[in-house]
Amino acid sequence: MDKIIETIKKKRNVTDSTIKIYRVNIKRLFENVFDGNYDINQLDDVKKVSEYLDNLNMHSKKNILAVILVIIKAFDLGQDLYY
């Protein structure tokens, strides 16, 4: 997870409190969906991510989707994952 956080810090101009929120949501996502394996390439498993999101309330769903988008943007994965 540290590599993910460091890359986000380098690519985005955000406060430490925002990084803390990202860290919580990244951990939540990868622990619950990918059994603690922090390989960002797993985000292409739309079915797994979608099934997880289906069980969250709207606020949590928004937070997880936001952190997924932040990761995709920070690692320039948009085309690799979805095209």
C-alpha atoms as one frame of an Amber mdcrd trajectory, in Angstrom:
protein
   0.000   0.000   0.000   2.915   2.360   0.645   3.817   2.422  -3.051   0.242
   3.385  -3.914   0.208   6.180  -1.330   3.620   7.514  -2.385   2.592   7.609
  -6.035  -0.620   9.444  -5.180   1.360  11.978  -3.123   3.713  12.604  -6.053
   0.951  12.965  -8.636  -1.634  14.930  -6.645  -1.387  18.083  -4.601  -3.396
  16.974  -1.567  -3.214  17.511   2.171  -2.091  14.952   4.716  -5.671  14.578
   5.912  -6.751  13.656   2.381  -3.942  11.102   2.203  -5.188   9.588   5.470
  -8.663   9.225   3.986  -7.237   7.679   0.813  -5.185   5.259   2.942  -8.281
   4.112   4.872 -10.303   3.605   1.710  -7.466   1.884  -0.174  -7.003  -0.509
   2.727 -10.732  -1.119   2.919 -10.954  -1.838  -0.807  -7.950  -4.131  -1.113
  -8.551  -5.986   2.168 -12.208  -6.680   1.380 -12.043  -7.301  -2.346  -8.556
  -8.671  -2.995  -7.704 -10.366   0.323  -5.012  -7.815   1.173  -3.107  -8.139
  -2.110  -2.292  -4.542  -3.058  -1.687  -5.211  -6.763  -3.401  -2.310  -8.521
  -3.832  -4.328 -11.711  -6.556  -6.258  -9.920  -8.787  -3.216 -10.297  -9.632
  -4.518 -13.751 -11.749  -7.204 -12.080 -14.889  -5.141 -12.466 -17.133  -7.977
 -11.308 -15.377  -8.312  -7.925 -15.304  -4.563  -7.363 -18.931  -4.195  -8.414
 -20.085  -6.972  -6.086 -18.293  -5.271  -3.201 -19.800  -1.896  -4.033 -23.294
  -3.394  -4.173 -23.080  -4.092  -0.431 -22.082  -0.558   0.589 -24.221   2.446
   1.418 -24.175   5.325  -1.048 -21.616   7.397   0.888 -19.143   4.512   1.206
 -19.672   3.566  -2.409 -18.772   7.099  -3.491 -15.616   7.082  -1.365 -14.407
   3.752  -2.753 -15.150   4.777  -6.336 -13.277   8.044  -5.760 -10.189   6.243
  -4.477 -10.300   3.836  -7.427 -10.318   6.816  -9.790  -7.446   8.445  -7.885
  -5.388   5.256  -8.235  -6.185   4.926 -11.933  -5.201   8.549 -12.529  -2.038
   8.418 -10.378  -0.737   5.318 -12.154  -2.007   6.323 -15.614  -3.963   3.073
 -15.821  -7.075   4.292 -17.593  -6.280   2.845 -20.962  -4.511  -0.238 -19.613
  -7.451  -1.266 -17.463 -10.443  -0.313 -19.522  -9.539  -0.212 -23.232
